[in-house]
Amino acid sequence: MVELLKRDVMEDVAIIGGLIGVQFVYAGNAVLLSYLMSMGLRPITIVIFSTFATFLILCPIAVYFERSRWPKKFSLKLITQLVLISFGGVTLFQTLFLKGIQLTSPAMATAMPNLAPGFIFVIAWTFRLEKVKLGCLYSKVKIVGTLLCVVGALAMSIMHSTAVDTKEAQLSSPSPDIAFDTQKIIGCLYLLAAVFILSTNVVLQAATLNDFPAPMSLCAITSLIGVVITAAVQLIQDHKIETSWPLVGFRQMIGYSLLGGAVSGASISFNGWAMRKRGPVLVSTFSPISTVCSVILSVVTLGDTIDIGSLAGMFLMFTGLYFVLWAKGKEGYYQGDDFESELNAKKPLLS
């Protein structure tokens, strides 16, 4: 009995420590991506290389562990779903997300994904995958939480776009006619669009996993298809695939991509294991840590600044996130170790 209690305690410590570590990794990855783009790398190029690295790393693992779960026949419906997931999750989401980082900051980029639970709730409600009773306390809390997330995101975006860099303020006084930084506003819109696409993609993945119950294999296949689609987009835009950069060597780019793919794969795998052990609500509650880490890393390494207004917007967003997660947990949707039930499109996604 004592050994069992010790094992449970050690497991809890490992899960909590690991989840905190994963958020540090996400924050560091956002800062690294911002640094790479400052060296002249285009977002679409980073998407191609990093996604292909993810495919190379996940493919052998998926073949070894999930081959028995593959469908015997790929129907037209399943192929269409795979292409849509690839286009949305790889080409659109990652490109918009990286452009958002480029125009705003890593802190803003890691804060915006906290809108995803609220967006997923609204999308699932729209497509009747989520049953909402307006007389139910938990439904009301989720609606209020979603609104708080959106208000927080808008406030953070507005305050971030009006922030004046200290060095620039010392050199020249800002014109009273120019109240907003247009580039930062566009960057925030990119991030909002990226998170909305990600949320839509999660709902589509939930439906696809009914016919293709192999999450790692799904990720590997959609990564490969996404690379092809993204490369085709770059070929149409530039009439070439970019393979040389002034400040980054080809070997360095491969190294960054493989490192990013390996770290990302390890983080996703650990999150999946933690979800099986303790449920998705616990995992989601740690997501704001990456924003705090990004703020600190951005200030220390990139010299970014963040104002009180942006912090207030982040606080509103995090409050809304925890409202949604609290209601989700109280409704008792998560049951035991049945992680796959979280991916069943016939069951509510957030209730």
Salt bridges, closest charged atoms under 4 A:
GLU11 OE2 - LYS277 NZ 3.69
GLU11 OE1 - ARG278 NH2 3.18
ASP12 OD1 - ARG278 NH2 2.55
GLU130 OE2 - LYS142 NZ 2.61
ASP211 OD2 - LYS77 NZ 3.93
ASP238 OD2 - ARG42 NH1 2.32
GLU331 OE1 - LYS142 NZ 3.19
GLU340 OE2 - ARG69 NH1 3.34
GLU342 OE1 - LYS328 NZ 3.45
